[in-house]
Amino acid sequence: MKQFIKTHDIWLRLLSLLLAFVLWLVVRDIENPTKPTTIRDVPVKLTGTEQLMSSYNLSVIEYTTTIDVRVEGPNNEITDSTFRKKVTATIDVADITDGAGEYALTPQISTGSYNVDSTGTEPATVRVLVDKVTTATVPVRVETTGTAADGIRPGTPEPTTTKEVTISGPEAELREVAYAYGTIDVTGKSSTFTGECSIALYNDAGEPITGTHVTCQTNTITVRVPIYPVESVPLTVSLTDGETLKEEQVDVSINPPSITLIGDQKTLAGITEINLGTIALDDARTGVPVEMEIPLPEGVRLDSGQPSTAEVTISVKAQEDVSTRKIQLTKFVPTDTAQEETPYSVRVLTESVEIELRGSESALGQVDINSLSIGLTFDSVSLGLGTHKVKGVVAATGLPAGVTMVGGDVEVEIEITGPDGEETVAPPEDTDTAQDGRTETAQDDGTDTDAAPPEEGGDGA
């Protein structure tokens, strides 16, 4: 026996090692069995994007970003807290050669361990959407933020490096980009300055575009911001004396009395007032505001929020021996120049028209309302069926001495109907032809949306 052991010692040693290994496997399987598990939400990494761009001018615009990976391995490895970080899922898009479109690609899984195998994924394939890459240009918009120094307003920022930027990316995403937008701070600024401005891409709705594959040629631009002084300038109006009312007899109210202008210091220094124009006192109704455009001198503009028009109201001074009397005239004298050639009937729709008389109080009291009428001259054939606005002239015969009428022309609405009472026949062309200087263009539908409602009553004080 001893001789056998000495002779076969090497085989016994090998047998002992084999038995020990088998025993180790048995113990391992008992204490650390092989188990399956699922690693959820494993990020999908893309490779080959540069090759896809360089070879086919294609870019990935959308893909499945995470998948669940099923693995099987020793329990102590797959349950280790660091194991999840070792599992990776990769998609190689360099193999896409069929152009733009949607693809289902199988992810390549690595577990980071020889003892752990991947047994599948959910979903089994990754959705990848690719599109052709193109370029386009979009305008640059820059706005100011902050508040400049007192008495100062910033002008519109002016990009100096470029007013447009080139963007590139998938065609579908490129269509969403409307402009590049940035802001520049003017807090405390008192003079024109130049600065850098960061820009980002925005859509038509004014929302920033994020999470896309669109790139811009630059992220910053140089902007010049003009800074202007602000000046308050009074508004004035010129008056032309009338027969019964002189400039010294009236008060003038202008709303607003002044406006704020923006411009360079030299230009503003030469502007002491802005004249709205001339008002003839014979034509100005007292107490009735007249809207007038505000003419701006060259080189200046209105400050933000300032009106472009002003209202001018003329009133008679209390101590002056000038009074006004407002009268509602209801007597109309229509004259149809078509005379017997017209088959139409004409009816005056306006019930009354207010006129204003001016003079001394005693003279105004002597006015006989019955002596006042409104003459209408028109051509019913040229106007045609329907409703029309025509100009009327107030016939003010027999007014007492010292009494004048403010203005003279009024607007009256008439209706022209046919022999059988029809009202809707379209008027002939060229209805805007002047009727002896007394008619006005009618609207196509025969109505006038600006017409004031008729007023009741007769004599007004």
Phi, psi and chi 1 to 4 in degrees:
 res  aa     phi    psi   chi1   chi2   chi3   chi4
   1 MET       -  -46.5 -173.9   64.1  178.8      -
   2 LYS   -60.9  -39.0  -67.9 -179.4  179.3 -178.6
   3 GLN   -65.1  -35.8 -175.5   63.5   33.7      -
   4 PHE   -65.6  -41.2  176.3   81.0      -      -
   5 ILE   -66.1  -42.7  -67.4  174.8      -      -
   6 LYS   -63.1  -38.0  -70.2  179.7 -180.0 -179.0
   7 THR   -71.4  -37.5  -55.9      -      -      -
   8 HIS  -109.6   30.6  -60.7   84.5      -      -
   9 ASP   -59.6  -42.1  178.2   66.5      -      -
  10 ILE   -64.6  -36.8 -175.3   64.0      -      -
  11 TRP   -70.6  -35.3  -62.2  107.6      -      -
  12 LEU   -65.7  -38.0  -69.6  174.5      -      -
  13 ARG   -65.9  -41.7  -68.6 -177.2 -179.5 -176.4
  14 LEU   -64.7  -39.1  -69.2  174.8      -      -
  15 LEU   -63.6  -38.7  179.5   60.4      -      -
  16 SER   -63.9  -41.8  -61.8      -      -      -
  17 LEU   -63.7  -41.2  -71.1  174.1      -      -
  18 LEU   -64.1  -43.1  178.9   60.1      -      -
  19 LEU   -63.7  -38.0  -68.4  173.7      -      -
  20 ALA   -65.0  -39.6      -      -      -      -
  21 PHE   -66.6  -42.4  178.0   71.6      -      -
  22 VAL   -62.3  -41.9  172.1      -      -      -
  23 LEU   -62.3  -37.9 -178.9   61.1      -      -
  24 TRP   -65.8  -40.1  176.3   78.7      -      -
  25 LEU   -63.8  -40.8  -70.3  176.4      -      -
  26 VAL   -63.8  -46.0  172.7      -      -      -
  27 VAL   -64.3  -40.9  172.5      -      -      -
  28 ARG   -62.3  -44.9 -173.7 -162.4   67.4  171.4
  29 ASP   -65.7  -26.6  -71.2  -19.2      -      -
  30 ILE   -79.6  -46.4  -65.9  174.4      -      -
  31 GLU   -87.8  -27.5  -65.7 -174.4   -3.8      -
  32 ASN  -136.6   72.7 -172.5   30.2      -      -
  33 PRO   -71.2  159.4   27.4  -34.9      -      -
  34 THR   -80.9  128.2  -62.3      -      -      -
  35 LYS  -135.2  155.0  -69.6 -175.1  176.0 -178.5
  36 PRO   -93.8  154.5   32.0  -33.5      -      -
  37 THR  -157.9  168.5 -170.6      -      -      -
  38 THR  -121.9  125.4  -60.5      -      -      -
  39 ILE   -95.9  115.0  -50.6  -60.5      -      -
  40 ARG   -93.3  152.5  -58.0 -166.5 -179.7  -80.9
  41 ASP    56.0   49.5  -62.6  -33.7      -      -
  42 VAL   -79.4  124.5  175.2      -      -      -
  43 PRO   -61.7  139.8  -19.7   31.9      -      -
  44 VAL   -94.2  125.2  176.2      -      -      -
  45 LYS  -102.6  139.7  -62.1  178.9 -179.1  179.1
  46 LEU  -100.5  137.7  -64.4 -179.0      -      -
  47 THR  -126.6  159.2   62.1      -      -      -
  48 GLY    82.8    9.9      -      -      -      -
  49 THR   -66.5  -37.1   54.1      -      -      -
  50 GLU   -67.9  -39.2  -67.0 -177.5   -0.4      -
  51 GLN   -67.3  -37.5 -177.5  177.4  -19.0      -
  52 LEU   -62.6  -38.9 -175.5   66.4      -      -
  53 MET   -70.4  -47.6  171.8   65.7   76.1      -
  54 SER   -69.2  -33.5   60.5      -      -      -
  55 SER   -86.9  -38.6  -60.4      -      -      -
  56 TYR  -127.2    2.6  -55.0  102.9      -      -
  57 ASN    55.4   41.9 -161.0   32.6      -      -
  58 LEU  -117.7  150.3  -64.2  174.0      -      -
  59 SER  -135.9  144.4  175.0      -      -      -
  60 VAL   -77.8  122.0  176.6      -      -      -
  61 ILE  -107.4  -14.6   61.7  172.9      -      -
  62 GLU  -162.0  141.5 -171.4  177.6  -38.3      -
  63 TYR  -161.3  164.4   67.1   98.7      -      -
  64 THR   -70.6  118.2  -54.3      -      -      -
  65 THR   -86.8  -24.0   56.5      -      -      -
  66 THR  -139.5  151.4   62.2      -      -      -
  67 ILE  -139.7  165.4   59.3  174.9      -      -
  68 ASP   -98.8  132.2  -63.8  -21.1      -      -
  69 VAL  -112.8  126.2  178.2      -      -      -
  70 ARG   -92.6  130.6  -65.1 -171.7  -63.0  -87.1
  71 VAL  -131.9  164.8  -63.1      -      -      -
  72 GLU  -143.0  130.4 -172.6  174.4   82.5      -
  73 GLY  -177.2 -178.2      -      -      -      -
  74 PRO   -55.5  140.2  -23.9   33.7      -      -
  75 ASN   -59.4  -38.9 -175.7   63.9      -      -
  76 ASN   -68.5  -24.8   64.1  -16.7      -      -
  77 GLU   -82.7  -47.7  -76.4 -160.9   49.6      -
  78 ILE   -72.4  -16.4   62.9  176.2      -      -
  79 THR   -98.4   -3.0   57.4      -      -      -
  80 ASP   -67.1  140.1 -171.6  -82.3      -      -
  81 SER   -64.3  -22.8   59.7      -      -      -
  82 THR   -91.1   -7.5   62.2      -      -      -
  83 PHE   -64.9  -39.9  175.9   70.2      -      -
  84 ARG   -54.7  -37.8  175.7 -176.0  176.1   82.4
  85 LYS   -68.9  -20.2  -62.1  179.1 -179.0  178.9
  86 LYS   -81.2  -22.3  -60.7  177.2 -177.7  179.0
  87 VAL   -80.1  126.0  179.7      -      -      -
  88 THR  -129.6  150.6   60.0      -      -      -
  89 ALA  -125.5  126.6      -      -      -      -
  90 THR  -127.6  139.0  -55.5      -      -      -
  91 ILE  -119.9  126.6  -68.3  -68.2      -      -
  92 ASP   -99.1  108.4 -173.1    2.2      -      -
  93 VAL   -88.8   -1.1  -64.5      -      -      -
  94 ALA   -65.8  -18.7      -      -      -      -
  95 ASP   -82.6   -5.1  -64.7  -27.3      -      -
  96 ILE   -75.2  120.1  -65.1  176.7      -      -
  97 THR  -129.7   -0.4   59.2      -      -      -
  98 ASP   -96.7   15.7  -66.3  -24.9      -      -
  99 GLY    87.0 -169.7      -      -      -      -
 100 ALA   -64.8  145.3      -      -      -      -
 101 GLY   154.1 -169.8      -      -      -      -
 102 GLU  -109.3  134.5 -176.0  174.6  -43.5      -
 103 TYR  -127.0  151.1  -63.9   84.8      -      -
 104 ALA  -114.2  107.4      -      -      -      -
 105 LEU  -112.4  145.6  -56.5  179.6      -      -
 106 THR   -85.0  126.0  -58.1      -      -      -
 107 PRO   -75.1  147.0   26.9  -32.9      -      -
 108 GLN   -94.1  125.2  -58.1  -62.5  -43.9      -
 109 ILE  -108.1  134.4  -55.4  -60.2      -      -
 110 SER  -124.7  130.5  171.5      -      -      -
 111 THR   -95.2  -12.7   63.4      -      -      -
 112 GLY    76.0   10.9      -      -      -      -
 113 SER  -148.1  138.5  172.3      -      -      -
 114 TYR   -71.1  -20.4  -67.8  107.8      -      -
 115 ASN   -88.1  -11.5  -61.4  -38.4      -      -
 116 VAL  -115.0  129.2 -179.4      -      -      -
 117 ASP  -111.5  147.0  -63.4  -37.5      -      -
 118 SER   -87.7  132.0  170.0      -      -      -
 119 THR  -111.7    2.1   58.8      -      -      -
 120 GLY   150.0  172.3      -      -      -      -
 121 THR  -134.7  162.0   63.6      -      -      -
 122 GLU  -134.2  111.7  179.9   61.0   37.8      -
 123 PRO   -73.5  167.6   27.9  -35.3      -      -
 124 ALA   -72.6  -28.3      -      -      -      -
 125 THR  -126.8  159.0   58.5      -      -      -
 126 VAL  -105.4  131.1  171.0      -      -      -
 127 ARG   -80.8  127.1  174.3  179.7  172.6  -89.2
 128 VAL  -129.1  126.0  178.4      -      -      -
 129 LEU  -113.3  123.5 -176.4   62.7      -      -
 130 VAL  -120.1  150.8  -62.4      -      -      -
 131 ASP  -142.1  158.4 -163.4    2.1      -      -
 132 LYS   -70.5  141.3 -176.4  179.1  179.6 -179.2
 133 VAL   -94.9  128.3  174.2      -      -      -
 134 THR  -130.7  179.3   58.2      -      -      -
 135 THR  -125.3  156.9   60.9      -      -      -
 136 ALA  -155.7  166.3      -      -      -      -
 137 THR  -117.3  141.9   58.3      -      -      -
 138 VAL  -130.2  150.4  -66.5      -      -      -
 139 PRO   -72.3  158.3   25.8  -33.8      -      -
 140 VAL  -104.6  130.8  174.8      -      -      -
 141 ARG  -119.3  132.4  -59.2 -179.9 -172.8  177.0
 142 VAL  -130.7  134.3 -178.2      -      -      -
 143 GLU  -122.8  158.3  -65.4 -179.9   -6.0      -
 144 THR   -94.5  152.1   59.4      -      -      -
 145 THR  -127.5  160.8   59.5      -      -      -
 146 GLY    85.4  179.3      -      -      -      -
 147 THR  -121.2  127.0  -56.3      -      -      -
 148 ALA   -73.1  178.1      -      -      -      -
 149 ALA   -61.9  163.1      -      -      -      -
 150 ASP   -58.5  138.0  -69.0  -18.1      -      -
 151 GLY    74.2   15.9      -      -      -      -
 152 ILE  -127.8  143.3  -63.1  -64.9      -      -
 153 ARG  -129.4  135.0  -65.7  -72.1 -172.2  -83.5
 154 PRO   -77.2  142.8   27.4  -33.1      -      -
 155 GLY   -86.2 -170.4      -      -      -      -
 156 THR   -72.9  125.2  -57.2      -      -      -
 157 PRO   -59.3  139.6  -21.5   32.8      -      -
 158 GLU  -120.1  107.7  -54.9  164.9   -4.3      -
 159 PRO   -59.4  130.8  -21.5   32.8      -      -
 160 THR  -102.8  -30.6   57.8      -      -      -
 161 THR   -78.0  -41.8   50.1      -      -      -
 162 THR  -162.7  143.0  179.1      -      -      -
 163 LYS   -98.9   -6.8  -68.9  179.6  173.5   57.7
 164 GLU  -137.4  150.7  -68.2 -178.5  -29.0      -
 165 VAL  -125.0  149.8  -68.3      -      -      -
 166 THR   -93.1  130.9  -59.4      -      -      -
 167 ILE  -119.8  153.2   57.3  175.0      -      -
 168 SER  -138.7  151.6   60.3      -      -      -
 169 GLY   161.0 -174.4      -      -      -      -
 170 PRO   -60.9  143.7  -22.4   33.3      -      -
 171 GLU   -56.0  -43.7  -72.9  179.8  -33.9      -
 172 ALA   -61.5  -40.2      -      -      -      -
 173 GLU   -78.5  -30.7  -66.5 -175.5   -1.7      -
 174 LEU   -64.2  -32.7 -139.9   57.8      -      -
 175 ARG   -66.8  -18.7  -72.5 -168.6  -67.3  -92.3
 176 GLU   -80.8  -17.6  -62.9  -64.2  -40.1      -
 177 VAL   -83.9  125.2 -176.9      -      -      -
 178 ALA  -103.4  -38.6      -      -      -      -
 179 TYR  -165.5  166.3   58.0   92.2      -      -
 180 ALA  -103.3  134.9      -      -      -      -
 181 TYR  -129.2  142.4  174.5   78.9      -      -
 182 GLY  -151.5  166.2      -      -      -      -
 183 THR  -128.9  153.5   59.8      -      -      -
 184 ILE  -135.8  136.3 -171.4  164.7      -      -
 185 ASP   -83.0  133.1 -171.2   16.9      -      -
 186 VAL  -116.5   14.9  -62.4      -      -      -
 187 THR   -54.8  124.1  -59.6      -      -      -
 188 GLY    75.4    0.0      -      -      -      -
 189 LYS   -71.7  140.7  -61.3  -67.3 -174.5 -179.5
 190 SER  -125.5   -1.0   58.6      -      -      -
 191 SER  -149.4  161.5   59.8      -      -      -
 192 THR   -58.4  137.7  -60.7      -      -      -
 193 PHE  -143.7  165.6   69.5   97.5      -      -
 194 THR  -123.0  136.6  -59.9      -      -      -
 195 GLY  -151.1  172.2      -      -      -      -
 196 GLU   -89.9  147.3  -65.5  -67.3  -38.1      -
 197 CYS  -138.9  127.6  170.6      -      -      -
 198 SER   -80.4  141.8  -62.6      -      -      -
 199 ILE  -124.5  154.7   57.5  173.3      -      -
 200 ALA  -139.2  162.9      -      -      -      -
 201 LEU   -91.7  140.6  -58.3  178.9      -      -
 202 TYR  -132.8  156.3  -79.4   71.7      -      -
 203 ASN   -96.6 -177.7   59.5   21.6      -      -
 204 ASP   -63.7  -25.5  -81.7  -34.4      -      -
 205 ALA   -82.0    1.2      -      -      -      -
 206 GLY    78.9   21.3      -      -      -      -
 207 GLU  -104.3  138.5  -58.0  166.5  -23.2      -
 208 PRO   -66.2  143.7   22.1  -31.4      -      -
 209 ILE   -94.9  116.7  -65.5  177.2      -      -
 210 THR  -128.3  160.7   58.9      -      -      -
 211 GLY    67.9   22.7      -      -      -      -
 212 THR  -111.5  179.9   67.6      -      -      -
 213 HIS  -106.1   20.3  -61.4   80.8      -      -
 214 VAL   -84.9  132.0  177.0      -      -      -
 215 THR  -118.6  153.5   59.1      -      -      -
 216 CYS  -113.7  147.1 -174.3      -      -      -
 217 GLN   -63.7  -25.0   70.8  179.8   83.7      -
 218 THR  -151.2  153.4 -179.8      -      -      -
 219 ASN  -106.1   -8.5  -65.6  -38.3      -      -
 220 THR  -137.4  149.0   59.9      -      -      -
 221 ILE  -135.7  162.9   59.9  172.0      -      -
 222 THR   -95.8  134.0  -57.5      -      -      -
 223 VAL  -128.0  135.3  179.1      -      -      -
 224 ARG  -101.8  127.6  177.4 -177.3  177.9  -87.9
 225 VAL  -114.3  109.2 -177.0      -      -      -
 226 PRO   -73.3  139.3   24.9  -30.9      -      -
 227 ILE  -116.8  127.0  -60.5  -66.0      -      -
 228 TYR  -118.7  144.0  -59.0  108.3      -      -
 229 PRO   -74.3  156.7   24.6  -31.8      -      -
 230 VAL  -115.8  135.5  176.2      -      -      -
 231 GLU  -133.7  136.1 -168.7   73.5   34.7      -
 232 SER   -91.2  124.5 -179.9      -      -      -
 233 VAL  -121.4  130.4  178.3      -      -      -
 234 PRO   -71.9  152.2   25.4  -33.5      -      -
 235 LEU  -101.6  141.0  -60.8  177.7      -      -
 236 THR  -132.8  169.1   62.4      -      -      -
 237 VAL  -144.1  147.5   67.4      -      -      -
 238 SER   -97.6  143.6  -61.2      -      -      -
 239 LEU  -118.8  141.9  -58.8  177.2      -      -
 240 THR  -108.7  124.4  -58.9      -      -      -
 241 ASP   -58.4  143.4  -72.1  -15.3      -      -
 242 GLY  -105.3 -174.1      -      -      -      -
 243 GLU   -70.0  -39.8 -175.5  177.6  -20.3      -
 244 THR  -113.2   -7.1   58.1      -      -      -
 245 LEU  -133.6  124.2 -165.6   61.8      -      -
 246 LYS  -108.8  163.9  -49.3  -60.8 -178.9 -175.9
 247 GLU   -59.0  -39.5 -179.2  175.9   -5.5      -
 248 GLU   -71.8   -9.2   61.7  -90.0   13.2      -
 249 GLN   -94.5   -2.1  -65.3  177.1  -55.5      -
 250 VAL  -123.4  157.7  -59.6      -      -      -
 251 ASP  -108.0  142.6  -70.8  -38.3      -      -
 252 VAL  -116.0  127.3  179.2      -      -      -
 253 SER  -115.2  126.0  172.2      -      -      -
 254 ILE  -117.7  128.2  -58.1  177.9      -      -
 255 ASN  -125.5  115.3 -177.2   33.5      -      -
 256 PRO   -78.5  155.5   31.2  -36.3      -      -
 257 PRO   -71.5  -21.1   25.4  -33.8      -      -
 258 SER  -150.1  163.7   62.7      -      -      -
 259 ILE  -132.6  159.1   55.8  171.3      -      -
 260 THR  -101.1  124.8  -55.5      -      -      -
 261 LEU  -110.6  152.4  -62.7  179.7      -      -
 262 ILE  -120.6  133.2  -65.0  176.6      -      -
 263 GLY  -177.9  179.7      -      -      -      -
 264 ASP   -72.2  156.7   63.8   77.2      -      -
 265 GLN   -57.8  -40.7 -170.8   66.6   52.5      -
 266 LYS   -65.6  -42.7 -176.3  177.5  179.7 -179.4
 267 THR   -66.8  -45.1  -58.2      -      -      -
 268 LEU   -63.2  -34.5  -70.7  177.0      -      -
 269 ALA   -63.5  -25.7      -      -      -      -
 270 GLY   -90.4    1.2      -      -      -      -
 271 ILE  -107.0  109.9  -57.6  173.8      -      -
 272 THR   -99.1  -23.8   57.8      -      -      -
 273 GLU  -163.1  166.1   64.9  178.3   35.9      -
 274 ILE  -124.8  119.6  -68.4 -179.1      -      -
 275 ASN   -89.6  126.1 -171.1  -78.6      -      -
 276 LEU   -76.9  -21.3  -60.3  174.5      -      -
 277 GLY   137.6 -162.3      -      -      -      -
 278 THR  -116.8  137.6  -58.7      -      -      -
 279 ILE  -119.0  125.1  -64.8  178.3      -      -
 280 ALA   -81.7  121.6      -      -      -      -
 281 LEU   -66.0  -25.9  -70.0  179.0      -      -
 282 ASP   -66.9  -25.1  -92.3  -10.5      -      -
 283 ASP  -102.5   -5.5  -63.1  -31.1      -      -
 284 ALA   -91.2  123.8      -      -      -      -
 285 ARG   -82.3  132.1  -60.7 -176.0   62.6 -177.0
 286 THR   -73.5  139.8   57.3      -      -      -
 287 GLY    78.0    0.4      -      -      -      -
 288 VAL  -109.2  115.7  178.7      -      -      -
 289 PRO   -63.6  139.3  -19.2   31.3      -      -
 290 VAL  -113.9  124.2  177.1      -      -      -
 291 GLU   -84.2  129.4 -172.1  174.7   62.9      -
 292 MET  -130.8  140.2  -57.3 -177.1   73.1      -
 293 GLU   -67.8  145.7  -67.2  -72.7  -26.0      -
 294 ILE   -94.6  107.2  -59.9  175.7      -      -
 295 PRO   -75.9  128.7   28.6  -31.6      -      -
 296 LEU   -99.0  131.6  -65.2  179.5      -      -
 297 PRO   -63.6  155.7  -19.0   30.9      -      -
 298 GLU   -64.4  137.9 -173.5  176.0   -7.6      -
 299 GLY    93.5    1.8      -      -      -      -
 300 VAL  -130.6  164.7  -60.1      -      -      -
 301 ARG  -145.8  163.8   61.6 -176.9  175.4   85.9
 302 LEU   -72.9  141.9  -67.8  169.8      -      -
 303 ASP   -67.9  159.5 -167.3    8.9      -      -
 304 SER   -58.0  133.6  175.2      -      -      -
 305 GLY    87.1   -3.6      -      -      -      -
 306 GLN   -83.1  142.7  -66.0  -67.6  -67.5      -
 307 PRO   -76.1  157.1   29.5  -35.2      -      -
 308 SER   -96.8   -6.4   59.8      -      -      -
 309 THR  -132.0  161.7   60.7      -      -      -
 310 ALA  -133.8  153.2      -      -      -      -
 311 GLU  -104.3  128.2  -70.7 -173.6  -17.5      -
 312 VAL  -112.5  126.8  179.9      -      -      -
 313 THR  -120.9  127.8  -54.9      -      -      -
 314 ILE  -100.4  131.1  -54.8  -64.1      -      -
 315 SER  -135.9  148.8   59.3      -      -      -
 316 VAL   -83.4  135.7  178.9      -      -      -
 317 LYS   -63.0  144.7  -66.9  179.6  179.3  179.1
 318 ALA   -61.9  -35.3      -      -      -      -
 319 GLN   -81.9   -7.0   65.6  -88.5   23.6      -
 320 GLU   -82.4  145.4  -63.6  -65.6  -25.8      -
 321 ASP   -86.8   54.4 -173.2   22.7      -      -
 322 VAL  -131.6  126.5  177.9      -      -      -
 323 SER  -124.9  166.3  -60.7      -      -      -
 324 THR  -126.4  150.9   60.0      -      -      -
 325 ARG  -136.2  123.9 -177.9 -179.9  178.6 -176.2
 326 LYS  -101.3  128.6  -64.5  179.9 -179.8  178.8
 327 ILE  -126.1  138.2  -61.2  174.6      -      -
 328 GLN   -93.5  112.1  -64.4  -70.1  -24.8      -
 329 LEU   -91.9  132.2  -64.5 -175.0      -      -
 330 THR  -120.0    0.3   57.9      -      -      -
 331 LYS   -97.2  115.1 -176.2  178.8  178.7 -179.2
 332 PHE  -116.2  139.2  -60.2   96.0      -      -
 333 VAL  -120.7   90.4 -177.6      -      -      -
 334 PRO   -79.0  140.9   25.5  -29.7      -      -
 335 THR  -129.3  113.9  -59.4      -      -      -
 336 ASP   -94.5  112.9 -170.7   -9.7      -      -
 337 THR   -69.1  -16.6   57.4      -      -      -
 338 ALA   -71.7  -21.7      -      -      -      -
 339 GLN    50.2 -125.4  -61.9  178.2   -6.2      -
 340 GLU   -75.6   -9.1  -63.2 -179.3   -2.1      -
 341 GLU   -76.8  -16.5  -62.6  178.3    5.6      -
 342 THR   -88.0  136.4  177.8      -      -      -
 343 PRO   -91.7    4.6   33.3  -34.4      -      -
 344 TYR   -96.3  161.9  -57.5  140.7      -      -
 345 SER  -112.4  145.8  -60.6      -      -      -
 346 VAL  -122.3  134.2  179.1      -      -      -
 347 ARG  -130.5  134.5 -178.3  167.5   66.3   96.7
 348 VAL   -83.2  121.5  178.6      -      -      -
 349 LEU   -88.5  -31.7  -61.8  179.5      -      -
 350 THR   -66.4  126.6  -58.6      -      -      -
 351 GLU   -80.7  -37.6  -65.3 -176.1    6.3      -
 352 SER  -157.6  157.0   65.1      -      -      -
 353 VAL  -131.4  132.2  173.3      -      -      -
 354 GLU   -87.8  132.6 -177.6 -179.2   84.1      -
 355 ILE  -123.6  162.9   66.2  168.0      -      -
 356 GLU  -123.1  130.5 -179.1  177.1  -40.3      -
 357 LEU  -109.3  149.3  -59.4  177.9      -      -
 358 ARG  -134.2  139.2 -176.2  178.2  -63.8  150.5
 359 GLY   167.2 -164.6      -      -      -      -
 360 SER   -73.5  156.4   64.9      -      -      -
 361 GLU   -62.4  -38.5 -172.0  171.4  -10.7      -
 362 SER   -68.3  -39.6   58.7      -      -      -
 363 ALA   -68.2  -38.6      -      -      -      -
 364 LEU   -63.8  -32.0  -70.2  174.0      -      -
 365 GLY   -69.1  -16.5      -      -      -      -
 366 GLN   -90.3   -1.8  -59.9  173.9   17.5      -
 367 VAL   -69.1  129.1  174.3      -      -      -
 368 ASP   -93.9  110.3 -179.1    8.9      -      -
 369 ILE   -61.7  -32.4  -60.4  177.5      -      -
 370 ASN   -66.7  -16.3  -65.4  -36.2      -      -
 371 SER   -86.2   -3.3   67.1      -      -      -
 372 LEU  -102.9  137.3  -56.2  177.3      -      -
 373 SER  -149.0  168.8   62.3      -      -      -
 374 ILE  -118.9  118.6  -60.6  176.5      -      -
 375 GLY   -90.7  134.3      -      -      -      -
 376 LEU  -119.8  128.6  -51.1  175.5      -      -
 377 THR  -124.1  127.0  -56.9      -      -      -
 378 PHE  -157.8  168.9   52.6   85.1      -      -
 379 ASP  -119.4  104.2 -175.5  -24.4      -      -
 380 SER   -65.8  -30.8   60.7      -      -      -
 381 VAL   -67.5  -43.4  173.8      -      -      -
 382 SER   -68.4  -37.7  -64.4      -      -      -
 383 LEU   -71.2  -43.7  -69.9  175.8      -      -
 384 GLY    84.3  176.8      -      -      -      -
 385 LEU   -64.7  149.3  -61.1 -178.6      -      -
 386 GLY   125.8 -169.0      -      -      -      -
 387 THR  -103.0  136.0  -56.7      -      -      -
 388 HIS  -138.2  155.0  -54.2  -85.5      -      -
 389 LYS  -103.8  127.8  -74.5  -77.0 -170.3   74.4
 390 VAL  -126.7  156.3  -63.2      -      -      -
 391 LYS   -86.3  139.9  -73.1 -176.0  178.5  179.4
 392 GLY  -118.1  154.5      -      -      -      -
 393 VAL  -117.8  126.4  177.6      -      -      -
 394 VAL   -76.2  123.2  178.7      -      -      -
 395 ALA   -92.1  102.2      -      -      -      -
 396 ALA  -106.5   68.3      -      -      -      -
 397 THR   -87.0  144.5   58.7      -      -      -
 398 GLY    78.1   21.3      -      -      -      -
 399 LEU   -69.7  141.7  -72.8  177.6      -      -
 400 PRO   -60.5  157.0  -21.4   32.2      -      -
 401 ALA   -61.5  138.7      -      -      -      -
 402 GLY    87.5   -0.8      -      -      -      -
 403 VAL  -107.1  128.2  175.3      -      -      -
 404 THR  -125.1  155.9   60.0      -      -      -
 405 MET   -99.0  135.5 -175.9  174.5   59.6      -
 406 VAL   -81.1  117.2  179.8      -      -      -
 407 GLY    72.5 -173.7      -      -      -      -
 408 GLY  -156.1  -31.0      -      -      -      -
 409 ASP   -91.0  138.9  -68.9  -16.1      -      -
 410 VAL  -130.0  172.8  -64.3      -      -      -
 411 GLU  -119.3  130.9 -159.8  169.7   55.0      -
 412 VAL  -130.4  141.6  177.5      -      -      -
 413 GLU  -100.1  131.3 -170.5  172.9   40.4      -
 414 ILE  -125.0  160.2   63.3  171.7      -      -
 415 GLU  -124.5  129.8 -179.2 -176.0   43.9      -
 416 ILE  -110.0  123.6  -59.2  176.0      -      -
 417 THR  -122.3  161.1   56.5      -      -      -
 418 GLY   -85.3 -178.5      -      -      -      -
 419 PRO   -59.4  -33.0  -21.6   31.9      -      -
 420 ASP   -99.5   13.2  -61.7  -36.3      -      -
 421 GLY    87.4    5.6      -      -      -      -
 422 GLU   -65.4  145.0   61.9  -92.6   27.5      -
 423 GLU  -127.7   -7.2  -56.4  174.4   -3.1      -
 424 THR  -110.8    9.4   57.6      -      -      -
 425 VAL   -67.4  134.9  177.6      -      -      -
 426 ALA   -64.7  138.2      -      -      -      -
 427 PRO   -68.5  155.5   25.3  -33.0      -      -
 428 PRO   -67.4  164.1   24.6  -34.6      -      -
 429 GLU   -64.8  163.4  -65.1 -177.6    0.4      -
 430 ASP    63.0   41.8 -162.6   24.1      -      -
 431 THR   -74.7   -5.2   56.2      -      -      -
 432 ASP   -89.8    8.5   57.6  -14.5      -      -
 433 THR   -66.8  131.9  -57.8      -      -      -
 434 ALA   -63.2  135.7      -      -      -      -
 435 GLN  -100.3   88.9  -57.1  -68.6  -38.3      -
 436 ASP    54.1   32.2 -167.1   23.8      -      -
 437 GLY    73.7   12.8      -      -      -      -
 438 ARG  -124.1    5.0  -59.7  -58.9 -177.1 -170.2
 439 THR  -117.1  166.9   62.5      -      -      -
 440 GLU  -135.3  152.9 -170.6  177.1   58.5      -
 441 THR   -58.5  134.1  -57.3      -      -      -
 442 ALA   -98.7  152.5      -      -      -      -
 443 GLN   -74.5  156.0  -64.3 -174.4    1.3      -
 444 ASP   -59.6  -34.9  -69.0  -18.4      -      -
 445 ASP   -88.8    3.5   59.9    2.6      -      -
 446 GLY    78.5    7.6      -      -      -      -
 447 THR  -121.2  163.2   61.5      -      -      -
 448 ASP  -130.0  107.9 -174.5   81.2      -      -
 449 THR   -71.7  -13.9   56.9      -      -      -
 450 ASP   -93.4   -1.7  -67.0  -30.8      -      -
 451 ALA   -67.1  135.5      -      -      -      -
 452 ALA   -79.4  147.4      -      -      -      -
 453 PRO   -65.5  147.5   23.4  -32.2      -      -
 454 PRO   -65.5  147.6   22.5  -32.4      -      -
 455 GLU  -105.0  146.0  -63.9 -179.7   -3.6      -
 456 GLU   -84.1  163.3  -61.3  -72.5  -19.4      -
 457 GLY   106.8  178.2      -      -      -      -
 458 GLY  -126.3 -101.4      -      -      -      -
 459 ASP   -73.0  136.5 -173.5    9.3      -      -
 460 GLY  -124.4  147.0      -      -      -      -
 461 ALA   -83.5      -      -      -      -      -
